[in-house]
Amino acid sequence: MTATRVIFLGGLGRSGTTLIERVLGELPGVCCAGELIHLWQRGILDDERCGCGVPFSACGFWTAVGHRAFGVPAWTQPLAQRMLCLRSRVDRTRYLPQLMAPTAAHPRGRELAAYLDAYRDVYAAVAGVSGASVVVDSSKHSSLAFCLRHHDDIDVRVVHVVRDSRGVAYSWTKEMVRPEAAAGRQLMTRYSPVRSALLWDASNTSLALLGRLGTPRLLMRYEDFVADPRAAVRRVADFAGLPVTAGDLHFLGPGHVDLATSHTVAGNPMRFRTGRVELRRDDAWQQKLPRRQQWVISALTAPLLSRYGYPLGVTA
């Protein structure tokens, strides 16, 4: 079986991964699938809306993917429950030490293999149904990226997305509605600035370690992406082995991107946006995040902020 090439967007949530995924999905030969780590709960069990706007169970694209990957019936509750059970056994941050070891030494090797076989089948089916040569998975979780490196039929290439920790922390404090939820008004998870700073440290440290273990990794700052998206897209395309011409970037204009409908199973609400979308830095945190909180976050994340080229000072 030929390995499916996967661009895995890793990083802490609210770092701009959904925007980057949507832009990459406009390239020929690329299909963005959303946060596939949430496929089993939010897609199958909760029947939340696909990026195309219809419930997961009514989406023709995902129906075709399911049939190709698992036969008929495809997206069953037993499958979803089994995957969630396997995830709890092998795909957690606490299991990173085990996932750093060689595959043969993993203490739950059979469960890890079963878990990854399902992802292999989904990735291959997404590529087959869409006709793409590269699948973008914006799951972000470093533990899943560590898992994926253990399967020979998944050619995973990690794009490590980083955003200023103060901007990330401020975004986590905002109240945001989840428009895809099937049952009433639901809000996205919120974190305190201190907790988001600690999670920012942990996520970025683990993804950097993944690169040192030999998994292909490309560091991408969100701020650099929105400043020069054409150059950033070319970098990612080169990293993924995708030939890109100037004509392939027709959807990128000065300060904006033109987005078509996509089939994404989970992610930031902007995954539902189509048409012209403005590309600009979101630096609202500089005015709206209290100075004391800026100082605390800066102190907690200082080593990595400096490494990634962010200023350590706070704004007035």
C-alpha positions in Angstrom: 0.0 0.0 0.0 1.4 3.4 -0.9 1.8 5.7 2.0 -0.7 8.7 2.1 1.1 12.0 2.5 -0.4 14.0 5.3 0.3 17.6 6.3 -0.3 17.6 10.0 -0.9 21.1 11.4 0.3 21.1 15.0 0.2 23.7 17.7 -2.0 25.0 20.5 -5.5 26.0 19.5 -6.2 29.6 18.6 -2.9 29.8 16.7 -4.3 30.3 13.3 -4.3 26.6 12.1 -7.8 26.7 10.7 -7.0 29.7 8.5 -3.7 28.1 7.3 -5.5 24.8 6.6 -8.2 26.6 4.5 -5.6 28.4 2.5 -3.6 25.2 1.8 -6.8 23.5 0.8 -7.1 25.8 -2.2 -4.0 24.3 -3.7 -4.3 21.8 -6.5 -3.8 18.3 -5.2 -4.6 19.2 -1.5 -7.7 18.3 0.5 -8.2 19.8 3.9 -10.2 17.4 6.2 -10.4 19.5 9.4 -9.5 18.2 12.9 -9.7 14.5 12.3 -9.0 13.7 16.0 -12.6 14.9 16.6 -14.1 12.8 13.7 -15.2 10.0 16.0 -17.1 12.2 18.6 -18.2 15.3 16.8 -18.7 13.7 13.4 -20.1 10.3 14.0 -21.6 10.4 17.5 -22.7 14.1 17.7 -23.5 14.5 13.9 -22.2 18.1 13.9 -22.0 20.1 10.8 -19.4 19.6 8.1 -17.6 22.6 6.7 -20.0 22.4 3.8 -22.8 23.3 6.1 -24.8 20.0 6.4 -24.7 17.5 9.2 -21.9 15.0 9.0 -24.3 12.1 8.3 -25.8 14.0 5.3 -22.5 15.0 3.7 -22.0 13.1 0.4 -18.2 13.6 0.7 -17.9 12.0 4.1 -20.4 9.3 3.2 -18.2 8.3 0.3 -15.0 8.5 2.5 -16.6 6.2 5.1 -17.7 3.6 2.5 -14.2 3.6 1.0 -12.5 3.3 4.3 -14.7 0.9 6.2 -17.4 -0.4 3.8 -21.1 -0.3 4.4 -22.3 0.6 7.0 -19.3 2.9 7.5 -19.6 5.5 10.3 -21.1 3.4 13.0 -21.4 4.1 16.7 -19.3 1.0 17.6 -16.5 2.2 15.4 -16.6 5.7 17.0 -16.7 4.2 20.5 -13.9 1.8 19.7 -11.7 4.7 18.4 -12.4 6.8 21.5 -11.5 3.9 23.7 -8.3 3.4 21.8 -7.5 7.1 22.0 -7.8 7.0 25.7 -5.3 4.1 25.8 -2.6 5.4 23.4 -3.2 9.0 22.3 -2.7 11.3 25.3 -0.1 13.8 26.3 0.8 11.6 29.3 1.8 8.8 26.9 4.4 10.9 25.0 7.4 9.1 26.7 6.0 5.8 25.4 5.5 7.2 21.9 9.1 8.4 21.7 10.3 4.8 21.9 10.6 2.6 18.8 7.3 1.1 17.6 8.3 -2.4 18.6 8.9 -1.3 22.2 5.5 0.3 22.7 3.8 -1.4 25.7 0.4 -1.2 23.9 1.6 -2.0 20.4 -1.6 -3.8 19.3 -3.9 -1.0 20.4 -1.6 1.6 18.8 -1.6 -0.4 15.6 -5.4 -0.7 15.5 -5.8 3.0 16.2 -3.4 4.0 13.5 -4.9 1.6 10.9 -8.2 3.5 11.1 -6.4 6.8 10.5 -4.5 5.2 7.6 -7.8 4.1 6.1 -9.4 7.5 6.6 -6.5 9.4 5.1 -6.3 7.1 2.1 -10.1 7.4 1.6 -10.0 11.2 1.8 -7.3 11.3 -0.8 -9.1 8.7 -3.0 -12.5 10.4 -2.9 -11.1 14.0 -3.4 -8.4 13.0 -5.9 -5.8 14.8 -3.8 -2.2 13.7 -3.3 -1.9 15.4 0.1 -4.4 15.4 3.0 -4.3 18.3 5.5 -5.2 17.2 9.1 -5.4 20.2 11.4 -5.9 18.1 14.6 -3.1 20.2 16.3 -2.6 17.7 19.2 1.0 16.7 19.5 0.2 13.3 20.9 -1.6 12.3 17.7 1.4 13.5 15.7 3.6 11.3 17.9 1.3 8.4 17.2 1.2 8.9 13.4 5.0 8.6 13.1 4.6 4.9 14.1 2.7 3.9 10.9 4.6 3.1 7.7 1.6 3.8 5.5 1.2 7.4 6.8 3.8 9.8 5.4 3.2 12.5 8.0 4.9 15.9 7.7 4.3 18.3 10.6 3.8 22.0 10.1 4.4 23.4 13.6 2.3 26.5 13.8 3.3 29.1 16.4 1.6 32.3 17.4 2.6 34.9 20.0 1.6 33.4 23.4 -0.1 36.6 24.5 -2.3 36.6 21.4 -3.2 32.9 22.0 -4.0 33.5 25.7 -6.2 36.4 24.9 -8.1 34.4 22.2 -8.8 31.6 24.8 -10.5 34.1 27.1 -13.0 35.2 24.5 -16.6 33.7 24.4 -17.1 32.1 21.0 -20.2 30.1 19.9 -19.8 26.8 18.2 -22.0 27.1 15.1 -21.6 23.5 14.1 -23.2 22.1 17.3 -26.3 20.0 16.6 -27.8 20.5 20.1 -28.6 24.1 21.0 -26.2 26.9 21.7 -22.8 25.7 22.7 -19.6 27.7 23.5 -16.1 26.9 22.7 -13.8 25.9 25.5 -12.2 28.8 27.4 -8.9 28.9 29.4 -7.4 31.3 31.9 -4.3 33.2 30.6 -2.1 31.2 33.0 -3.4 27.8 31.8 -3.2 28.7 28.2 0.4 29.9 28.7 1.4 26.6 30.3 -0.4 24.7 27.5 1.4 26.8 24.9 4.7 25.9 26.4 3.9 22.2 26.5 2.5 22.0 23.0 5.4 23.8 21.4 8.0 22.0 23.4 6.6 18.5 22.4 6.3 19.4 18.7 9.9 20.6 18.7 10.9 17.3 20.2 9.0 15.4 17.5 11.2 17.1 14.9 14.4 16.0 16.8 13.1 12.4 16.7 13.2 12.4 12.9 9.7 13.3 11.9 9.7 16.0 9.1 8.8 19.3 10.8 8.4 22.8 9.4 8.1 25.8 11.8 5.6 28.4 10.7 4.7 31.6 12.6 1.1 32.7 12.2 2.3 36.3 12.0 4.6 35.5 9.1 1.9 33.6 7.3 -0.5 36.4 7.2 2.2 38.9 6.4 3.3 37.1 3.2 0.9 34.2 2.6 2.3 33.4 -0.9 5.8 32.9 0.4 4.4 30.8 3.3 2.3 28.6 1.1 5.3 28.0 -1.2 7.3 27.0 1.9 4.7 24.5 2.9 4.3 23.1 -0.6 8.0 22.6 -1.0 8.0 20.9 2.4 5.2 18.6 1.3 6.8 17.9 -2.1 4.0 19.7 -4.0 4.9 21.5 -7.2 3.3 24.9 -7.1 3.2 27.5 -9.9 2.3 31.1 -9.8 -1.0 30.3 -11.4 -1.8 27.8 -8.6 -1.8 30.8 -6.2 -4.6 32.7 -8.0 -6.8 32.5 -4.9 -4.4 34.7 -2.9 -4.7 38.4 -3.5 -3.1 41.4 -1.8 -4.3 41.1 1.8 -7.1 38.6 1.1 -7.8 35.0 0.1 -10.8 33.6 -1.9 -12.0 30.4 -0.2 -14.3 27.7 -1.7 -16.5 25.4 0.3 -14.5 22.7 2.2 -15.4 19.4 3.9 -13.9 19.8 7.4 -15.2 17.8 10.3 -14.1 20.1 13.2 -12.2 23.3 13.8 -12.5 27.0 14.4 -15.8 28.6 13.2 -14.0 30.3 10.3 -14.0 26.9 8.6 -17.5 27.8 7.4 -16.3 31.0 5.7 -16.4 31.2 1.9 -15.6 33.9 -0.6 -13.2 36.7 0.1 -11.6 36.6 3.6 -9.2 39.3 4.8 -5.7 38.2 5.8 -4.4 40.3 8.6 -2.6 40.0 12.0 -5.0 39.8 14.9 -3.2 41.9 17.6 -6.2 42.9 19.6 -4.5 41.4 22.7 -2.1 44.4 22.8 -5.0 46.7 23.7 -7.4 44.3 25.4 -5.3 42.0 27.5 -4.5 43.6 30.8 -0.8 44.5 31.3 -0.5 42.3 34.4 -1.7 39.3 32.4 0.7 40.2 29.6 3.6 40.2 32.1 2.5 36.9 33.6 2.2 35.2 30.2 5.5 36.7 29.0 7.3 35.4 32.1 5.8 31.9 31.8 6.6 31.6 28.1 9.8 33.7 27.9 12.3 31.1 26.7 10.1 30.0 23.8 9.0 33.5 22.9 12.6 34.5 22.5 13.4 31.4 20.5 10.6 32.1 18.1 11.5 35.8 17.7 8.8 37.4 19.7 9.5 40.5 21.9 9.3 39.9 25.6 8.0 43.3 26.6 4.4 44.2 27.1 2.3 46.9 25.4 1.2 50.1 27.0 
